[in-house]
Structures are given as structure tokens and as C-alpha cells.
Amino acid sequence: MATTIEKLRKLIPDEEFDYQTLMDLLSGYAAPRDHISALLRRGTIIRVKKGLYVFGEGLRRRPVCRELLANLIYGPSYLSLDFALQYHGLIPERVTTLTSVATGRSRLFDTPLGRFDYRMIPLAAYRTGMDRVERADGGSFLIAIPEKALADKLLCERGIGIRSQRGLLRYLEEELRIDSAALCRLDPDRLDEIAGHCAVGRVSLLAGLVRQLRQGPKGGLRDA
């Protein structure tokens, strides 16, 4: 077994890998599935979900990238919503669940590496506003830009009944705890572009709100 572990660690450069990689590397063994089961029992590898694994702590060369796992667990998807809002410094709360948007139905995964939550959005809305973050070790992951993360939040929220700039600002400040200074750092032109793909009035309202906040005091906000 020690030889098997050394072989896997030598030939798999990343901490995250899939079932097919394991089967290819263990293809010379009489019962590769039995070897995988033994590795799991010993904690040498950890199953994140069916078909996706990471090395156990004792064999890791670097910390597991949970952001990359979020992209791999269910897809196509990219990080957005509360996790991305925290990542970009828009909300003060620490978010432990990795939240993403996807084109498939909404799903929730509880794994040994944490909770991963996926919310479905329309394909047209999905295709805009994502960015690839390059990691120092050469890996990368996909995450919404700040404007898209907030637009996705408004797109996925139900029953908030926002119909005016003042009402939207109240929701952003009181419910999400985003201050107006952070909102002013958003790009209203990017929000207009995103709104054109989302076809949701609240996103267009957000673009107008940000533009108004960047121009002057809150007194100029529209009530309808």
C-alpha cells in the first residue's frame, strides 16, 4: 500500500483529482476499486463527492482550494452570491458556505470539506460577469465580479418586494449590511450590461441606484 500511495502522490500534482485519474493510475492492479476503497478507509484520500477526491492532510503539499472544489463539485458553475460578496469585501460577515450560481437545478452538498450551495439562474444571466482568479500555485477558479455577485443575489432573492431606489438601498444597507461607500465602488455601466442579460427589474434598479450614489447625496434617490 505504501508503494501505491507514493505512486499516486508522485503522479498527481494537485490536491484535487477525479475518479478517472485514480483508475488510470491504478489500472495495473488486479482490483483497482479495492485499492481505492482501502485508501478511503485509511484517510489517505477523501471523497468530496462521488467521483471527486482530495488527498488526506498528511499527504497534502498545499491547502486544498475550496474555491476550486466549488467549481468542480457541480457545474457548470462559478462562485457568487454571499461568498463572492464577502470575497470582494462588500459584506462584513464571514461566510462559511461556498455559494455559487449554476445553470442546472439548485443543489446543496454537505462534504468533509464544507458546505457547497448552488442556485440556478437563467443561462443568459449565467454567461456574463465572471472572472478567473489565478492562484500562486498555478491553479485557478471562477468567481463572479462584485457587480455580478450582487446582481445574482437580487436575482435569486424571493419576496423582497423592492420597487424603488430608496427601497433597494434600505435592503442593501439593513439586510445585507452593504454601506453606500462600497456601492459607489461598483461600476454602473457593468451593472447595466448585466441587467440586460438578467431581465430582472431589481438589477436595473441597482444600476440606477449606484449611478445616483456616485453623483451625489441620497436625497436624489427615486421613490418609484
N, C-alpha and C positions, 0 to 999 in steps of 0.2 A: 504493500500500500504506500510505503514511503516513496518508492520509486515513481508510482503513479502521481502522487502529489507534486513531487519535484518536476516531473514532466509537464504537468498542467501549468504550474506556476511559471515555468520557463517559457512555454509556448503561448500563453495567454497574457498579452501585455497589459490589458486593462483589468480593473476590478469587476466590471460588469460584463457578463457574457451570456450567450444563449445555449439552449439545449443542443442545437445542431453542432455548435462548436465543440461541446463535450463529446458528442457521439463521434465526430470526425477524429478527435484526438485519441479516443478510446477504442477505435474501430479494430485495432489489433488484438483486443482482448476477447475471450470466448463469450463473456456475458457483460457487455459494457453497461447495460442498465443496472445490473447488480453492483457494479463499481460505483455508479452514480448514487445509488441508494446508500451504500456504505459511506461515501463521502458526506452525504447529508446527515447520516446518523452521528458521525464524528464531529460535525460542525465545521468540517474543512471547507465546505461550500454551503451557502444558504440560499434556499429557494425564495425569491422575492414574490413570484407568481409562477404559474405553470409556464415552463419554457424559458424563464429568466432567472439568472443566478448572480451571486457575488461571492467572492472569497470570504472565508471566516476571518475574524480580526487578527488572528495570529499569522496569517499569510499575506495580509494587505501591504502593498507598497505605498499606498496613499489612502486617505479617507475616501470612502465611497461617495460619489457625487449624486446626491439625492435629486438634484435638478435634472441630471441626465436620466436617472431612473424614471422620473415623472414623464419624460418624453417617450421612454421605451415601454412602460407598463401598458399603456393604452393609447392607441393612435389611429390616424394622425392627430396629434395634439401639441399644444405648447402651453407653458406656464402663463397664468393670467390671474385675474380676479384678486382676491385678498393677498395671496402670496406675492404676486407681482407688485401690488400696491405697496406692500411692506418693503420689498426688494428695492424699489425705486424711491423709498423714503417719503411716500405720500401719506401713509397712516402710521401712527405711533405704536400700535400694538404689535407684539411678537406673534407671528402666525406659524404654527407648527404643522398644520395640514398643508400639503403641497397642492394647490388648486390650479387647475388647467381648464382650457376650453378645447372642445373636440367636435368633429363632425358627426360622430356616432352618438348613440343614446347616452344619457348621463349615467355615470358609474362611480362607485366608491370602492376602493381597495384598502383593506387593513393588512399591512405586511410587517415582517420583522424589522423593516427599515422605516416604518411610519405609515401614516395615512395619506392616501392619494385620492383626491376628489376631482372628477371630471364633469363639466357641464356642457351640454350640447348647445351649439349656436349654429345658425344657418351657414351654409357653405360660403356664400358671398361675403358674410361678415368674417368668417374664419380666415379668408385669404389675404387679409390686409392687417398691417400693424404689428408684425412680429419681428424679432431681432435675434440674431445668433450671437451668443456670448462665447468668446474663445477663452478657454481656461489656460492657466500657465503650463499645465502638463500636456497640452496639445489637444485635449478634448474640447467639446463644445455642447451647448444646449440651447434650445429655443425658448424665448420668453417674450411676452407682449411688451411693446414700448409703453411708457407711462400713460399716454393718451388712450391707447387701446385697452390697457388693463382697466381703466376707469370706465371706458365705454362698455366693455364686456360686463362690468359689474352692474351698470344701469340696464344693460340688455337682459341680464339673467335675473334681476330682481323682479319679484311679482308683487302686485298690490300696493305699491308705494304711492300711486296717485299724484305724481308730480305734473303740474301743468303750467308753471311759471318759473322764471329765473329765480325769484325770491324763494319759492318753494324748493327748488333744486339746491340752492345754496344752503338753505336750512338743513336739508337732508345730508348734504356733504359735510357740513360743519358739525352737526349734532349726532348723526348716526354713524358716519364714517370717521369723524374727527379729523377731517382734512381742512387745514386753515387756508384762508384766501391767498396767502403768500405762496403756498405750494401750488394752488390752482393757477396763479399768474405765471408760473414757470412752464405751464403746458402750452402747446402750440395750437392756437385756434384753427389755423389752416389745416393742420393734420387732423384735427377733430372734425372739420367739415368733410374732409376726404373719407374718414372712417364712417361718418354719418351717412354718406352716400351709399355705402355698402351695407350698413346695418338696417336702414329703413325703419328706424325707431325714433320717434319724436324726441325722446329724452336725450338722445345723443346730439341731435341738432341743437337742442336747448342748451346742452353743456357747451357746445362751441360758442354760442352767443353769449353765455354767461362768462366764459373765460375772456372773450374779446372785450366785454364790458368792464370786467375787473381790471384788465390791463390798461384800459383807457382812463379810468377814473374811479371815484368813490362808489360805494354800494348804493348810494341814493339814486343812481341812474338805472337800477335794475327794473325790469318789467314785471308787473304782477300778473300779466296774462299774455 
